[in-house]
């Protein structure tokens, strides 16, 4: 099986290539995935799956 992201509601948070870029706040992102059965090439898509990307941790001063 192979899985690919075919749609993302916030490309700046989760890109189509799977890159995750957290921001200063939690962000909810809707993803649609395509599943490919590698043995015969058949494909299926999911409905929109909601995921939450946690906020980027804040740097703490050491002093």
N, C-alpha and C positions, 0 to 999 in steps of 0.2 A: 504494500500500500504506500501511496505517496499522498501528502497533504500540502495544499497550497492556499494562500490567502488570495481570494479573487475580488474582495470588496472590503473596504474599511471606511467607517464613517469619519474618522479623523486621521488622515494620512500623516499628519505631522506628529502623531502620538504612536501609532503602529503603522508602519509602511507595508506596502504590498510584498516587499522582500522579507518581512518579518522583523525589521529593525524596530526596537522599542525605544522611544525618547521621552522619558518621564519629564513632567514639568513641575512647577511649584505647588500644584494642587492635584488631588486625585482626579482622574479623567475616565469617564465611561466611554467605551468604544464599541461599536457594533461591527462584527466581522462576519463575512460569509466565506466558508471554506469549500474547496473542491477536493474530493477524495477520488484518487485514481487507483483502480485495481491494476497493479503492474502486470499481472499474468495475462490479462486480455485487453487492457487499455480502457475498460469501461469506467465511466465517471459519474459522480453524483455530487450535487451541491447541498450544503446545509441551508437552513433558514438563517436569519440573522441571530448570531450568538453574542450576547452582551458580556463584556469583560471590563474589569476596572484595573487601570494602570495606577499603582500607588504613586503618590507625590515623591519627587526626588528628595532624599534626605537633606536637611539643612546642615551646613557646615557649622561645627561648634568651635568657638575660639578656645585655644589652649593657653589661657593665661589669665 
